[in-house]
Amino acid sequence: MPIAIDETRTAARLAGLVTGEDEIAALASQLSTVIDHFASIRDIDTSDVPPTHLAFKVETPFRKDVPGDPLSAAAVFRAAPAKDGSRLTVPRAPSERSDG
């Protein structure tokens, strides 16, 4: 199933990949190969395979949700990876706009 060039550009941008126009065609071909592989998995007969959500049993420990004392602003700022004056800073989310 061929992937259109404009869909490839969009996927690359959303994935945060920096690609030049010369790489888009190759990326489109690679994405098409991956999607074709997943499509071929649909052809496998799994009618005799019981539905499962885990391959093995997992014990999930739960703790009581007990309110505690909130962290002080100083404690939060000490643990923060980046700050700007009195604000925490976080990486910019990918933008839908073409101007970044």
Secondary structure, DSSP 4 states (H G I P E B T S, - for coil): -PPPHHHHHHHHHHTT----HHHHHHHHHHHHHHHHHHHHHTTS--TTSPP-S-SS------------PPPPHHHHHHH-S-EETTEE--PPPPPSSTT-
